[in-house]
Amino acid sequence: MQLEPIGANIWVANGTEIKFMGLLLGTRSTIVRLNDGSVWMHSPVSYNSELAREIENLGPIRYLVAPNIYHHFFLKEWQTRYPDAELIGPRDLPAKRPDLAFSALLDDLQYDPWSGEIDRVVFTGSRAFDEHVFFHRASRTAILTDLIANVRLDAQSTLGRLVARIEGVAHPNGRTPLLYRLGMLDRAAGAKAVAEILGWGATQAVISHGEWFREDATQELRKRFAWLPL
């Protein structure tokens, strides 16, 4: 089994590792079965047939969601195999990936087909990128991508361990990477988004890279975002 159930109608799947700034990073997708039986897939990991079968057993894949401009590497694989699924991403991603056919943009707040099941807020204020953060109500799960990393050092190279410590993303105290924090032009905007996220009262929080927070998520998120004026 590649899908790990983590609550009511929600699963995570770990994918292949990628290299970034000297770090070896795991990848992770979050999969939700909506009330109509269709499947919502956040930040798809690399495609493999076994994972695809497991997801198909949950229901038809209807949404492929890219939460920021960097989580696009494996979208083509999934869109090719599931052409009827809606591909949704942030406003700047279609220009970056003209080979992909986007159905809608996350920045269009009128587009809200998951209303009542999955809430969302956009974290803005950094020159690096915006990130759309989600909350699955039924399982009280916050779903983040790159705003927090919490990377174990065991499998890292000497360079990777050094980078993880400098960037502040080493487990168990991983938080928002230093480069992202330094790129904040509007901390008040970031703090406003985090206030909404904390207001969800999440009990667990999934992140894409590193150990995610299986309990006490609201407290953990408050701690990891303490660099903002909360």
C-alpha positions in Angstrom: 0.0 0.0 0.0 1.3 3.4 -1.0 -1.6 5.4 0.4 -1.5 6.0 4.2 -4.9 6.8 5.7 -4.7 9.7 8.1 -8.3 10.5 8.9 -11.8 10.5 7.5 -11.5 10.3 3.7 -7.9 11.6 3.6 -4.6 9.9 2.7 -1.0 10.8 2.1 1.4 9.3 -0.4 5.1 9.7 -0.3 6.9 10.0 -3.7 10.4 10.0 -5.0 13.1 12.2 -3.6 14.3 15.3 -5.3 17.5 17.4 -4.9 17.3 21.0 -4.0 20.0 23.4 -2.8 22.2 20.4 -1.7 19.3 18.9 0.2 17.7 15.5 -0.5 14.0 16.1 -0.1 11.2 13.6 0.0 7.9 14.5 -1.7 4.4 14.0 -0.5 0.9 14.3 -1.9 -2.4 14.6 0.0 -5.4 12.9 -1.4 -9.0 13.6 -0.3 -12.2 11.8 -1.3 -14.9 14.4 -1.6 -18.5 14.0 -0.6 -19.6 13.3 -4.2 -17.1 10.4 -4.3 -14.5 12.1 -6.5 -10.9 12.5 -5.6 -8.9 15.7 -4.9 -5.1 15.3 -5.3 -2.8 18.0 -3.8 0.7 18.3 -5.1 0.9 15.0 -7.1 4.0 13.0 -6.5 5.7 11.0 -9.4 3.3 8.7 -11.2 3.4 5.0 -10.7 0.7 2.5 -11.7 0.3 1.0 -8.2 -0.4 4.4 -6.6 -2.7 5.2 -9.4 -4.7 2.0 -8.9 -5.0 2.7 -5.2 -6.3 6.2 -5.8 -8.7 5.0 -8.5 -10.2 2.6 -5.9 -11.1 5.6 -3.9 -13.0 7.2 -6.7 -12.5 9.1 -10.0 -9.6 11.6 -9.9 -11.3 14.9 -10.5 -8.9 17.6 -9.3 -5.1 17.9 -9.6 -4.0 20.8 -7.5 -0.6 22.7 -7.7 -0.4 24.8 -4.6 2.5 27.0 -5.7 4.7 27.7 -8.7 7.3 25.1 -7.7 5.1 22.0 -7.3 4.6 21.2 -10.9 7.2 18.6 -11.7 4.8 15.6 -11.9 1.7 17.2 -13.1 2.2 16.2 -16.8 2.3 12.5 -15.9 -1.0 12.7 -14.1 -2.7 15.0 -16.6 -1.7 12.7 -19.5 -3.2 9.7 -17.8 -6.3 11.5 -16.4 -7.2 14.1 -19.1 -10.7 14.6 -17.6 -9.3 15.8 -14.3 -9.3 19.5 -13.7 -5.8 20.9 -13.3 -5.8 23.9 -10.9 -2.8 26.1 -10.0 -1.6 29.5 -9.0 -1.8 32.4 -11.5 1.9 32.4 -12.5 2.2 28.7 -13.2 0.5 28.5 -16.7 3.2 30.8 -18.1 5.9 28.6 -16.5 4.3 25.4 -17.8 2.6 26.2 -21.2 2.6 22.5 -21.9 -0.1 21.9 -19.3 -3.8 22.6 -19.8 -5.2 24.4 -16.7 -8.9 24.4 -16.0 -8.9 27.2 -13.4 -6.6 29.3 -11.2 -6.5 29.1 -7.4 -6.4 32.9 -7.3 -9.9 33.1 -8.7 -11.7 33.0 -5.4 -15.0 32.6 -7.2 -13.8 29.2 -8.2 -14.6 27.1 -5.1 -16.0 23.7 -6.0 -14.9 22.2 -2.7 -16.8 24.7 -0.6 -17.8 23.3 2.8 -15.3 20.5 2.6 -11.9 22.1 1.9 -11.1 25.7 3.0 -8.1 27.6 1.7 -6.0 30.7 2.3 -3.2 32.2 0.2 0.0 33.1 2.0 1.4 36.2 0.4 4.1 38.8 1.1 7.2 37.1 -0.1 9.1 37.9 -3.3 9.8 34.2 -3.7 6.2 32.8 -4.3 2.7 32.7 -2.9 1.4 29.5 -1.5 -2.1 28.3 -1.2 -2.8 26.5 2.0 -5.8 24.2 2.5 -7.8 22.8 5.4 -9.8 19.5 5.2 -12.6 20.1 7.6 -13.7 16.5 8.2 -10.3 15.4 9.4 -9.2 18.8 10.7 -6.1 18.6 8.6 -4.1 21.6 7.4 -2.3 21.0 4.1 0.9 23.0 3.4 3.6 22.7 0.9 6.9 24.6 1.2 6.1 27.2 3.9 7.5 24.7 6.4 10.1 22.0 5.9 11.2 19.6 8.7 13.9 17.4 7.2 15.7 14.6 9.0 19.4 14.8 8.7 20.2 11.1 8.7 20.2 10.6 4.9 21.7 14.1 4.1 25.2 14.6 2.8 27.5 16.9 4.7 26.5 19.8 2.5 22.8 18.9 3.0 23.1 18.8 6.8 24.9 22.2 6.7 22.2 23.7 4.4 19.4 22.3 6.5 20.8 23.9 9.7 21.5 27.3 8.0 18.0 27.3 6.4 16.4 26.3 9.7 14.6 23.3 8.3 16.3 20.5 10.3 14.0 18.1 12.1 12.6 18.3 14.8 12.6 22.1 14.7 12.1 22.7 11.0 10.3 25.9 10.0 10.0 28.3 7.1 13.3 28.3 5.1 15.6 31.2 5.8 15.7 32.3 2.1 11.9 32.6 2.1 11.9 34.5 5.4 14.5 36.9 4.1 12.4 37.5 1.0 9.4 38.7 2.9 8.4 42.1 1.8 5.1 42.2 3.7 5.2 40.4 7.0 1.9 41.7 8.0 0.3 39.9 5.0 2.0 36.7 5.9 0.9 37.1 9.5 -2.7 37.6 8.4 -2.7 34.4 6.4 -1.2 32.5 9.3 -3.8 33.9 11.7 -6.5 32.4 9.4 -4.6 29.1 9.3 -4.3 29.0 13.1 -8.0 29.8 13.3 -8.9 26.5 11.6 -7.9 24.7 14.8 -6.1 21.9 12.9 -5.2 18.8 14.8 -2.7 17.6 12.2 -0.8 19.4 9.5 0.8 17.8 6.4 3.8 19.3 4.7 5.5 18.2 1.5 9.1 17.9 2.7 10.1 16.2 6.0 8.2 15.0 9.0 4.7 16.3 9.2 2.7 17.1 12.3 0.4 14.3 13.3 -0.8 15.9 16.5 -1.0 19.3 18.2 -0.8 20.8 14.8 -2.1 24.3 15.7 0.5 24.7 18.4 3.2 23.3 16.1 2.3 25.7 13.3 2.2 28.7 15.7 5.8 27.7 16.8 7.1 27.3 13.2 5.6 30.6 12.2 6.9 32.5 15.2 9.2 34.6 13.0 6.1 36.5 11.9 4.3 39.2 14.1 1.5 36.9 15.1 
